[in-house]
Amino acid sequence: MVCDFENRCNFMPHVTDKNMPATPPHIPLLRAGQPYTSLDRSELIDPRSGQPLATVSQANLGLIRRDLRHAREARDVLDRMSCRQLIDICTKAGDIFVQAELPLGDDQTQTPQQYVVALSATSGLPHVMCRRNMGKIHTVLTGMESILRGLTRGLDTEVIDAGLGEQAGVPVSFTARTNVLGVVLPSNSPGVNSIWLPAVAMKIPVALKPGRDEPWTPMRIMQALIAAGYPRQGLGFYPTDHEGADAILSDCGCSILFGDDATTRRYADQPTVQCHGTGRSKIILGPDAASRWRDYLDVMVDSILENGGRSCINTSCIITASHGDEIADALALRLASVCPRPADDESAALAASVKPSVAEAIDARIDRGLRTDGARDVTAEHRTGPRRITVDGLSYLRPTIVRCPSLEHPLGNTEFLFPFAAVVEMSIDDVVDRIGPTLAVTLITRDQALRDALLACPCIDRLNLGAVATTRIEWDQPHEGNLFEFLYRRIAIQCEAV
């Protein structure tokens, strides 16, 4: 099946007026949870129409550093509440986030549908993906109790409240490493906001820098928390430039940074910064599973395609012991039919690149890699038209499967922000030594020795055993680093009756 993209793609609608405010809103800073209007502002522009969607106040370096000096006061406010109270607030906030009309700024409000439309316009995600990401955030907020239980390995939250207690019959004490968690967010996928959310139930204030094109989600989360009764003092929202982002990363005792390799490399060796960079997630078919690859084709397709290929847990490489050509051809045949669709189409599976230069650079990089010996764009044999197309003024990269001779090939172990995967056939005995840093691995095999080898591999953050999509997340398991262990440290303690 091929995609008749010329006939199917020329109907992308502009953002509809009925789903947007009559006047573009102004999005303020939140300083200790209170709206603040800055003289310095930036505009969010609808990339299709060129019309402004919002103006956003910008925080300068001095303002951010001034506010961070008061983090201890915010922490004291949260300390006066129990974790149980904060968990209950998170549960209530989850429902408010997906259902309520919430403040946005300058006396304007935003309905859930207006949020979806605005987010879609500036991120390029179709509405259905925006709603799925809303669902992820709702799941984390409403499931906070089980998430904390997983992150703390069953620790009673009263131990966090008192600072002292027992775990498995042993005296334990934990103390916070920081008075505030700084977070520098990306613009590519709103679901990443789920990663910092447990901090609000752990009594740690947050200072967020939203992605340049995605202030909608963190602002909406904070307004939902406030509406549910969360103390305003624990919430800071700081749209800012690179200097402001550096201040958040350097002045907060603990920080989370999202970005590509170039962005995270500078902070990779700083223990106070938890970097969430390129995932390079993989599916590995052992020798016993490779001959049955057809049984796992759906898992491979879902792992590549979900969320428009935008997530670090999307599969970007499939390693197989055999049948590499057949697997690549079958994946290409399935994915070649995936085309851009209207933003409000429930079957939309691709996200637009709102910056054409980004799509052009990715497309050119893939073409350069294909000029290296041994690589082949298998999807090109099944689709009609080029990989990169423009529809309604937006650039799209269509799913691409590349057959690569090795992991060391320029495209063999590479991640892009669209549905892309390399298929590499190699000896499974070499996988542990050559896999490299990998966020999520799905290992499909009955070979216990291979399972044991991957379980012991220090390069893997998340291991799925069996036919589980790399994009499937259990929120009570750490996504990439354990947030509780990052924010709290255990103190050695001995107790004697007095």
N, C-alpha and C positions, 0 to 999 in steps of 0.2 A: 504493500500500500504506500502511495506517495502523497505528498501534501500539495494541493493546488493552492499555494499560498497567495498568488496574485488575486484570485477570486475571493478567497476567504478572509483576507486581511484588510481590505479597504473599507472598513466600516467601524473603526475604533471611535467611540463617542468621546467628546470633550467632557470635562467635569460638568455635571448638570447643575444649573443654578439652584434648583429646588433642594439640592443636597448640600449647598454651601451657604454660609451667612451672606446677607445682602451686602454687608461691608466687611472687607477682609479684617480679621481680628488682629489685635496686638497681643502677643504672647509675652508676658513679663518674666522677670527673674522671680524665683522664690527664695527669699532670704529668711532663714528660720521659718519657712512655710508661709511667709507673708509676701504678697505681690509687690514688686518693685519695678518701676519704669526707669529705664536707662536712657540717657541722651543719645547714646550710640546704639543704632539699630541696623538689622539686616532684613532683607526681603526674601520671602519664600515665593518662588515663581512657578506657576503651572507650566511645565515644559512643553505642553501641547499648544496652549493658547498664548503663552507669554504674559498672562494676567497675574497680578499678585494674589497669592492665597493668604498671606499673613505677613506682618512685620514682627520681628523678634528682638526684644531687648538683649543687648550684649553686655556681659560682665567683663570689666577690665581686671588686670593683674592685681592692682591694689585692693579693689573691692573684695575679691576672692580671698586674699590673704588676711584682710581685716576680719572677714566673717569666720574664717577657719580658726582664728585665735579664740573664738567663743565656743568652740566645739565641746569643751568640757562642761559648759553650762547646759548644752543640749543633752549631753550624755546623762547629766544628773537628773534631768526631767524624765528621761526614759528609765533610769535606774529606780525611780520611785514607783514604777509599774512592774507587774510580774510578767514573765514570759507568757503565762496563760492568758492574761488580758490582751497582750499584743497579738497572740495567735488568734484569739476570737475576733479582734479588730480586722486582721488580715482576711479571715473567712468572710466577714461582712463586706469588706472592700472588694473581694473578688466578684461578688454578685453586682455590686454598685458599678464596677468597672465595665461590665458587659451590658448593663441594663439602663443606667441612669444618664440623664442630661447633666453634664458637669461643667463647672466654671472653666473658662479658657483664658479670659483676660479682658480688661476694660469693660466689665459688666456684661460680657458676652458669654454664652454657654455653647456647649457642643453636644449634640446627640450622638449615640453610638454610630448611627449611619453616617452622620457628618464626619465623624472621626475616621471611619473606613474610607470614605471618598477622599478626604484630605490626605490620609496616609498613602493611599494608592497613587494619588497624583504626584507626590514628591518622592516616593520610593520606587515607583514602577511596578509594584506588586499588584496583581489583580485583586478585586474585592474578596474573592473566596479565600485567598491566601492571607489577606489582612485579618479576616475573621478567624481563620485557623490559628493565627498567631495570638489573637485575642483569647482564644480558647486555651492556649498554652499558659498564658499569664493567669487566667482564671483558675486553671488547675493548680498552679503553684500557690496562689493566694489561699484558695479554699482547702488545699491539702498541706498547709504549712506544718501542722502537727506531725504528720508522718515524715515529712521532709526533714524536720529538725531531728526526729528520732533516728533517721538514717545517717544524717551528717554527724551527729554526736555519738553514734553507735549505742543508742539506747539510753543515753544519759537523761536522768530526770531533770526537767527544766528548772526545778526548784534549786538545783545545785548552781545554776547560773544566777538565779535570784540571790541566793545566800552567799555565793562564792565558795561554799564549802559543803561537802556531803559525802555520799558513798556511791560507788559504782562497783557492782559485783562483789560487794562486801568489803571493798578496799576504800579507805579515806581518799578523797580527791578534792582538789581545789583548782579552779580556773579563774584567770583574770584576763581582761581585755587587753589586746596589744595596742589598741588605738582608741581615740575618742571620736573618730569619724572615718568612714569608708569613702574614699574618693573613687568615682567611676567615670571613665572616659569612653563614651558609647559610640558605636558606628551608626551609619544610616541604612545599611543594606537589609536588615531584617529585624523587626520589632521584637521577635521572640527572645533575643539575647537579654532583654530586660529581666527575664525570669532568673537569671544567674545571680544578680545582686539582691533580689527580693528577700531571701531569708535573713539578711542583715537586719531588716526592720523588726523582725521578731526576736532577734538576738540582742536587742537594746543598743545597737550601734547606729548613730546618726549617719546619714548619707549626704554626700555632696556630688551631684551629677553634672557632667557636661554632656548634653545630648548631641547626637550626630547633627551635622550642619543642616541636613535636609529632613531630619526626623525628630523634631521636638515634641510631636503629638503624643507618642506613647508614654515616655517618662512623665510628662506633665499630667496626662490623664490618670496614670497610676497614682501619682501623688495626690491629686484631687480626690480620687476614690478613697485613699487612705485617710485623708483629712475628714471627708464626709462620714467615714466609719468611726471616727473618734481618735485617730492617731494624733499624738502631739505634734503640732506644726513645727516646733523647734527642731525636730529630728530630720527635717526635709529641706535640702538645698538644691536649687535648680539653676545652673549657671551656663547658659549658652555663651560661648567665648571663643577666642582665637587660640593659636598654638601656645602663646605665652601663658594664657589662662589655664590651658590643659596641663602644661608643665607644672604650674603652681599646684594644681590639684594632685598631680602624681607625686610631687616632691614634698608638699607640706602636710598631706594627710599621712597618718601613721601607717595605714594600709590602703592600697589602691588597686583597682582592676583596670586594665587597658585592653581594649579591643582594637584590632587592626591587622594589616598584612605584615609580611616579614620585615619590610623596610620600617614600618611604624614601631613594631615591638622590639626590634633588634637592640635599640638603644637602651631599653630597660630590662633586657632578658636576664642580666646578672644581678639585678637589684632585688633583694629578698622581700622588700616592702611593696613590690609591684607584682601582681599576678597577671601575667600576659596571656591573653586569649587570641592567638594568631591563626595562621593557616593550619587547617586540620589534617589535610592529606589522608582522609579516611579511606579504608580499603575493605574489600571483600576478598577472602582467600579461600579457594577451593582446593582441598587436599586431593591426593591421587584417587582416593575412593569416591569422592564426590564429583570430580571433574567429568567422569564419564556419564554422570547423571545430571549434567548442567541444566538440561531443560526443566528439571524439577525446581530449579532455583531462579529461573529467568524473571519471574515476577518480583522476587526480592531484589534482584539486581536493578531492574527498571525503577522500582519505587525508591531505592536508595540513591539513585542518580537524579531522579526527576523531582522528588518532593521539595516543596517550598521554592520551586523554580531553580533548584540547584544553588541557592544562595547561602546555605548553611555550611559551617565547618564540619558537620557530621554527614554531609552528602558524600557518597562514594565518588572518589576521583580516580581510583585505580582498582582494577580487578586482577588479582594474581591467581593463575591457575596452573595446575601441574600438567595439563594437556588440553586439547580441543580449543586452543586460543582463537584460531581463525573462525571456527563455528560460533563460538560465544560472541565474538565481536560482530559477526554478520547478523546474528539474531537480534542483538541489542540495537544495532543500527537500523534494522528493518522496523523494529517496534518504535524507535524514537524519531525516525525520519518523518513520521506522520504528524508529529507535534508541531503546531503552528501558533503564532500569536492569535489571540481572540479578544473580543471586546472586554474592557476592564470589568464589566458587571456580568460577564458570562460565567456561569457556575462551573463550566468545564475548562476554564482557562488554566493552563499549566505552565506558561512562561511569564517571566517578569521582564519588563522593559528596562533598558539602561537609560536613565534620564539624562545622562551626560554622553553624547555621541562619541566624544574623544576616548572614553573608557572602553566602549565596545570596539572602536577602531583599533585601539592598542592591543586588546586581547586577541582580536581576529588576526592582526598582523603577527603577533607572537606565535600563534598556532601555525600560521603559514610558514614562518621561519623554521619552526620545529619540524614541519613536514618535509622540508628540504633536506633534513638530515637523514642519512641512509637508514632504511629499514622501517620508517614510519609511514602509515597509510590512514587517511581519513576514510573510514569505512562508510560513514553516513553519506558521504558525497556520492556514493554509488547508488543510493536509494532515494535521495530527496530531489525535488525539483527546485532549482534556483540556488543562490549562494547561502553560505552560513550566516552572514550578517545582512539583515534587511531593515529597511526603514518603513514604518507604518504610522501614519497620522503624526509624523514629525518625531517619532520615537524610534530608537535603535533597538533591535532585538538580535540576540545570538541564538540560533537554533541548535538543538541538542547535537552533540558531536561525540562520536566514538572513534578513538584512534587506536589502531593496532600498533604496538611498540615492541621493539626487539628486546628491551631491557628496562629495568627501573632507572638505570643511569641515563637513559635517553632524555633529552630536554623536555619531552612531554610525558615521560614515563611515571613521574612522581610529582605531578604538578596539579595545583588547584586553581580553578577559575570560578567567577561568580555567575555561572550559568550551568546547565546540565552538560557536563563534560566528564568523560572517563577514558582512561587508557586501559587497554587489555594487554597484559604481559604474561607470557607463558615462560615458566622457569622451574628449576628444581626447587621443590619445597624445602629441601634440606638447607638451602641458602637463604631462606626468607628471614630468619631471625637476625642474621648478620647484615642484611642489606635493606631491611624494611625502612629504616630511618624513623624520625619522630612522626608518630601517627596518633591522632586523637581517638578515633574509633575504628575498631577492626571487627568484622564479622567473619568468624572462622567456621567453615562448614566441612566437617570431617568426623569420622568415628575413630580416628587414629589418636589414641590416648597420649602417645609420646609427643605428637605434634601439638596437641592441646597443652600439655605440660610445658613445652618449649615456649609457646606463645604466652602462657600465663606468667612465665618467668621473664619475659622480654621487657627490659626497662624502657623501651621506646614507646610502649602502648599505654594510653591513659584509660581507655574503655574497651573491654573485650566482650563481644557477644559470641556465645558458643551455640552454634546451630543457625538455622535459616531465619535470622532476625535482621531486619533492615538496619543499616548503620544509623538511620535517622530516628530510630525508636529510642525514646528516653524514658528511663525510670527516675523520677525526680528525687527519690530518696537516696539515689546513688550520686556521688560527686560527678559533675559534668566534666570538669577539667580543674583538678585541685579541689580540696575540701575547704569550703568557705568557713566552716566553724573552726577548723584547725588553723586557718589563715588569720582569723580575727581574735581567737582566744589561745592562750598558752596555758599548759598545765603546770602547776607549781608542786614541787615535792613537799609533802607534808607528813608530819608524824603527830599523833594525838595521844595525850596522856591525861587521865582524870586529875582534876585539881580540887 
